């Protein structure tokens, strides 16, 4: 299996991923931020054909390059089926498996940060039949969890996030955690500068994963909420192809 992590501080603090099966020469890009040529060049260097591009959620802090990358690669652009985009896209369902040669991505619908948010459970079948790591987007990050009011009501989102995190906590502790952002992002409050962790370490040390009732968690999510990204509504509209989006 091949995995490449792209760390960005401009135009936004974010993390993108290119992964795939080297033996079969097929890969996917998750949460692209840079221009398509960046990912196409790295995929070519690694001998991968990009067969899928997806965003874990509809972003509010930057304009995704996912659709442009998918068009350039000649593959599908995917979001959760409930994203409500105004353009054609591949709608992903909870539990769906996305094969990439000997690598498989399993879609987990993990709403909370946004209603359409997904996480991707990654297995390398050349190594083992069980999952190896989890791409968590802005559901679970290193040192915090994602804010919940950028796409709706904070309390509703916090309740959804609570349920999503309980689902993730049922997974094996050894799983690697690869988030969609790190320190400096406006989508969390106490994010670490380390762009990777394990589920077991986060369970022990992440304030957002400490034992709480649902009501206590919702109250926790209302503390120290960062300022909204400038133009968040327009950015989400642009990423959905809806009227009122920020200009190209």
N, C-alpha and C positions, 0 to 999 in steps of 0.2 A: 504494500500500500504506500502511496505517496500522499503527503500532506504538507501544504505550504500555508503559512500564516502571514498575512500582510497587515502591518500595523500602520495606522494613519493618525496624524495630528492635524492635518489640513486637507480639505476645508472643514473637517470635523474629526473628533477623536473617535475612531472606529476600527474594527478589525474585520477583514475579509478572509475567505478561505478558498483554496484550490485543493481538491483532493481527488483521488481516483485509483484505479488499478493499473499499475505499470505493465503488468503482463498482458493485459487485454487492451491497453492504450486508450482507456476511456475515463473521463473525469467529470467533475461538476464544480461550479463556483457558487459560493454562498455569501450573500451580503456584499456585493461588489460596490466599491466607492470610486476607484480610479477609472480612467478611460479604458474602454475595452482592449486597446492594444497592449496594455500592461499584462492582463491575464492571458490573452492569446499568445503573447510572446513566451511567457513562462510555461504555459501548457505545451507549446511547441518544443521548448527546450527539454521538457520532461517526457516528451513522446506521448502526450495525452491529447485526445480529441474531446473538446468540451461538449458533452451531450445534454447537459441540464444547467440552467442558471436559476437560482431562487433567492428570494429575500425571506429571512425568518419572519419579517413583519413589514408593514407599510411604515416607513420611517417618517419622523416629523422633524428631524434635525439636519437632514441633508437630502439631496436629490439622488436617488438610486440610479446607477448606470446599468442596472440589470437588463432592462429591455433592449438597450443598445448592444450590450454584450451578447445577448441571446440571438439577436438579429445577425450580428457579425459572425457568430459561431455557427449559425444555421440550426439552432436547436430551440427547444421550448423554454419559455420564461414561466416560472411557477410561483404561485402564492397559495396560501390556504384557500380552499374553495369558497369560504365566506368573506373573502377580502372585499368584494364589491367593486372591483376595478371596472373602468369603462372601456377597456381594451381586451382583446382576446388573451387568455392566459391559461396555463394548465392548472386546474384546481386540485390541490392536494387534500387528501382525506386523512383523518386520524387513523393511525395503524397501517397506512399504505407503505409498501416497501418500494424503494427506488434502487434498482440494480445498476451497479457500475462494475461490470466484470466480476471479480472475486470480492468486491466491496459492496456492501448493501447499506443504504440509509433508510431508517424507519421513521416515519413522520409521527411526531407526538404533538397534538394540539395543546398548547400551553398558554391559554389566554390570561390576560392580567395587565401586562404592560400595554398591550393592545388586544382587541377582541380576536383578531385573526392570527395571533402569534403562534409560530410553531418552533419546536426544537427538533433536532435530528440525531437519532441514535445510530452510531456508526459501528459496523462490524466488518472486520477483515477476515474472511473465511479461510484464507491461506494460513492464518495464525490460530484461530479458534472459532468455534461456533457461536460464542456469546459476544455481546457488544464490548467494544474497546473504549470508546469515548462518546461524549455527548456535546453537540454544538447547541449552546443554550440561548444564543441571541441576547436579548435583554430581559429574559425571564430570571435567570440566575447568573450573576456575574461574580468575579472574584472580590469578595469583601462586602457585597451588597446584593440587593435584588432590584429589578427595574421599577421606576416610578410608574404610577398607574392612572394618571389623569390627562395624558396627552391625546387620547382618542376617545375620551368619554368621562364619565363621573368617577372621581377618585375612589369613593367607597365601593362602588360596584366593581371597578377594576381590581381593587385590593382584595375583595372577596374571591374573585376569579383567580387572582394570583396565588392566594392562599391554597386553593384547591390544586392548582398546577404544581406548586412546590411540594405539596404532600405526595403527589404522583411521582415527582422526580426523586423524592426521598425514599421511595420504595425500591429504587434501582440499586445495584451493587455499589458499595462504598469505594471500590477500587476504580470506578469509571473516571477517566479524565474529563475535565470540564474546560471547554473552549468557548468563551463568551464572545459577544459581538461588540464589546467596548471595554475600556479599562480606565484608569485614573485620568481625569480631565474631561470625561464625557458628562454631558448634562443629564444623562438618562439614569444616573444613580447618585448616591449621596456620599458614600465612603469607599469608593472603588479603589482597589489595589492597582499599583502599576505593573504587577505581574499579570501577564495575559493568559495564564493557564493555572489550573489547580486540579484537585480531585474532589469528588463528591464527599468523601469521608472527611477531608480537611475542612471543606466549607461547612459541613454539618456541625463540626466542632467549634468553628471560629467565626463564621459569617453571622453578623447580628440578625440578618433577615431569616435565618434558619433556626433560630433558637426556639425552644418549645413555647408555644403560645396557643391560646384559644383563637378561634376565627375572629371574634370581636377584638381581642387584644392585638392581633396582627393588623386589623384594619386601623386601629388607633395608632399603632407603630408607623404605618405607612403615611399617616397625616403629619408626622413630625419632620421638620427641617426639609420641606419639599423645595427643591431648587427652583429658581426662576425658569419660566417656560422659554424654550428656544425661540428666538425672534422668527416670526412668520411660520410658526408650527402648523397652523391650520392650512395655510397656502401650500406648504411643502408636502403635507400629506395629500392634499388635493392633486398636486402635480404628480406625485407618485402613483396615484390612482387614475390618472388621466381624466380628472373631473374639472369642470369649469372653476375658475378662481385660483388655479394653481400658479405658482411662481413662474415667471417667464423662462424659456429655455436659454 
